[in-house]
Amino acid sequence: MLAFLTTDAAVPVPLLRNVLQQSSDRSFNAVTVDDHTSTNDTAVILASGLSGASVESSRDIAKFSASLGEVCESLAYQIAADGEGATKVVKVCVQRALTESDARTIARAIANSPLVKCAMNGNDPNWGRIVSAAGLCDVPFDPDRATLTLQRTRVFHRGGPVRFDAKKVSTSLDDTQVDVVLNCNLGDRDATVWTCDLSKQYVTINADYHT
Amino acid sequence: MLAFLTTDAAVPVPLLRNVLQQSSDRSFNAVTVDDHTSTNDTAVILASGLSGASVESSRDIAKFSASLGEVCESLAYQIAADGEGATKVVKVCVQRALTESDARTIARAIANSPLVKCAMNGNDPNWGRIVSAAGLCDVPFDPDRATLTLQRTRVFHRGGPVRFDAKKVSTSLDDTQVDVVLNCNLGDRDATVWTCDLSKQYVTINADYHT
């Protein structure tokens, strides 16, 4: 990944660095196709100042930060959408974990699980694979407190599945974006990770391509 | 995974527990299909003492321990071989890491990499994916010191690929067991992890099967 961002605003270097780091953590560092990173994964931002506008007041900073965040999120989203063999983007939101690091660990485990990714490919509302991916992380998580929704339909609540129309949820999963929301109900920290599904096309690309 | 082991020897409980733990670490805990574990993964050993033979001397203990280790390894091997859609077992040996934990972390990262597993499925001697999987672990690893062999053919040595007959190595990878050996050349600790390749059949099984 090589991300080059430019702005014609004048932004002080320390501020620019800070805002890029924050934006990256919620975008480039929150996207995974197959958990492989590269030593040349890079995000660079250049501020020319050519427009004459400068980012100084806290209102300016908030606005600039939000805009940069939007751009980075869009780019990260495109990485997931362009994942090898991807048919859809899967947005994994883990809510109310004890710490942000816990939330991120759980979200990444779900997003990287080949079982979950295959279920997404097959439009299978397989709550068991998602909850068990969360459960096998070495961070506090209690299925008896957790609630899972797929495309805004509740499928699991406090230790067990709830009655839901499997056919309807399956049809709703047949979309270009799928929302997986796991509420841990343990604390007040959230994290979002974007990934894509795992398709036969992924295997074709990566098994048949030779170096 | 539910593993039930029995012996008709008489073995003191603390010894039995100890030996099973050691054997499990090098077998059941060293096998991965898609990194998913289950809360019901279990290994149990029962010693009836019915044979009248008892395990007491250090020679007996060593012999019993070796035999149990062999049985557990065989069972773990069968789990990898029986992985969903598996066409081959991949044995990942990481040698000369700084610590055993580092060696295990690197071996698991290689064994769980979808990119590596697809390369194995396609008989692709793709050293880059293996070395980069090692490199993205958060443990000491220096590609400039490392050597990688596939089926006993050296393909990477101290920072770069070596000349090898790609067709010949690819043919050698078309086997029911593939040996991946990564020598880190940093310390003196080793670890072995068993896994299987990632095939289109894995996706078929896990995308088309609905709960």
Contacts between the chains, C-beta under 8 A, distances in Angstrom:
chain1	res1	chain2	res2	distance
A	34	B	113	7.2
A	34	B	114	4.3
A	34	B	115	5.9
A	35	B	112	7.8
A	35	B	113	7.4
A	35	B	114	7.6
A	36	B	113	6.4
A	36	B	114	7.9
A	36	B	115	5.5
A	36	B	129	7.6
A	36	B	132	6.6
A	36	B	133	6.9
A	36	B	136	6.7
A	37	B	136	4.9
A	38	B	132	6.7
A	39	B	132	7.6
A	39	B	135	6.7
A	112	B	35	7.8
A	113	B	34	7.2
A	113	B	35	7.3
A	113	B	36	6.4
A	114	B	34	4.3
A	114	B	35	7.7
A	114	B	36	8.0
A	114	B	114	6.5
A	114	B	198	7.3
A	114	B	202	7.4
A	114	B	206	7.2
A	115	B	34	5.9
A	115	B	36	5.5
A	115	B	206	5.8
A	118	B	202	7.4
A	118	B	203	5.5
A	118	B	205	8.0
A	118	B	206	3.5
A	118	B	207	4.4
A	119	B	206	6.8
A	119	B	207	7.0
A	121	B	203	6.7
A	121	B	207	4.3
A	122	B	206	7.3
A	122	B	207	3.2
A	122	B	208	5.5
A	122	B	209	7.5
A	122	B	210	7.0
A	124	B	207	7.1
A	124	B	209	7.3
A	124	B	210	4.8
A	124	B	211	6.5
A	125	B	211	7.4
A	126	B	210	7.5
A	126	B	211	5.0
A	127	B	211	7.7
A	128	B	211	6.4
A	129	B	36	7.6
A	132	B	36	6.6
A	132	B	38	6.7
A	132	B	39	7.5
A	133	B	36	6.9
A	135	B	39	6.7
A	136	B	36	6.6
A	136	B	37	4.9
A	166	B	210	7.6
A	166	B	211	7.9
A	170	B	210	7.4
A	198	B	114	7.4
A	198	B	203	6.2
A	198	B	207	7.8
A	199	B	203	6.3
A	199	B	207	7.5
A	200	B	200	4.5
A	200	B	203	4.8
A	200	B	204	7.0
A	200	B	207	8.0
A	202	B	114	7.4
A	202	B	118	7.4
A	202	B	203	7.5
A	203	B	118	5.5
A	203	B	121	6.7
A	203	B	198	6.2
A	203	B	199	6.3
A	203	B	200	4.8
A	203	B	202	7.5
A	203	B	203	6.1
A	204	B	200	6.9
A	205	B	118	8.0
A	206	B	114	7.2
A	206	B	115	5.8
A	206	B	118	3.5
A	206	B	119	6.8
A	206	B	122	7.3
A	207	B	118	4.4
A	207	B	119	7.0
A	207	B	121	4.3
A	207	B	122	3.2
A	207	B	124	7.1
A	207	B	198	7.8
A	207	B	199	7.5
A	207	B	200	7.9
A	208	B	122	5.5
A	209	B	122	7.5
A	209	B	124	7.4
A	210	B	122	7.0
A	210	B	124	4.7
A	210	B	126	7.4
A	210	B	166	7.6
A	210	B	170	7.4
A	211	B	124	6.5
A	211	B	125	7.4
A	211	B	126	5.0
A	211	B	127	7.7
A	211	B	128	6.4
A	211	B	166	7.9
